[in-house]
Amino acid sequence: MTVGSWTLFSGYEPEGDNEDSSKFQCISLGVALNFDNSLLAFIDEQPLCAFERNLDTGKFEKSMITIGRRT
């Protein structure tokens, strides 16, 4: 089992907020799952992957983001 961390964004952050560590807070995975338990579907994904919620279906889809930029 690999232990790591997740970074979750609401999608409404102003450009550049992810570069300001004062804008981040650490929470347990359990707290995040209380907000949205559909995140549990990604628990076994490999590190450095990204998902985005499809606004039409409400479901998460694997994103084409690679370490800091869209491809």
N, C-alpha and C positions, 0 to 999 in steps of 0.2 A: 504494500500500500504506500503510495506516495503522499506525503503531507506537503501542502502548499497553501497558497492563498488565492482568493478570487478578487477581482476588481469589478464592482458593479456600478453602472452608471444609469441614471434615469433617462438619459437622452435629451434632457433639457438644459444641460450644463453649458454655460457660455464657452466659446472657443478659448482654449488655453487653461481652463480650470484644472485639467488633469496634470498640469505641470506645477501646480501649487500644492505642496504637501499639507498645508494648513487646511485645505478643503476636504481632506480625507479623514475618515474615522474608521476604526477597527470594530467590527461586530462579529459575533459568532455566526457560523453557518446556520445554526438553529434560528436565530433572529431573522436572517435573510429569508429562510424558508417559511417563517411565519407571515412574512409579507407576500411571498409568492412561492408556493410549494412546487410549481412546475420547474423550478431551478434544479430540483433533485434529479431530473432526467439527464443532467450533464455531469453528474458526480464522477463518472468514470472516464470523462474525456481527457485527452492528453493536454499537458500545459501548452500555453501560448495559442489557444484556440479562442474564437470569439463567436458570439451569437447575438442576433438582433431580433427584436419582436416584430413580426409582420403586422403592420397596423390594420390590414384588412381582415386577417384571420385571428389575430391575437396570439398566435403561436410563435415560439422561438424557431429561428432558422439559422443554420451555420452561416456565418458572415465571411466575406472575402477580405477581411482585415488581416494584415500581417505586420506584426511588431511595429506599430506606430503609423502605418499608412494603408490606405485601401489599395487593393489590386484589381 
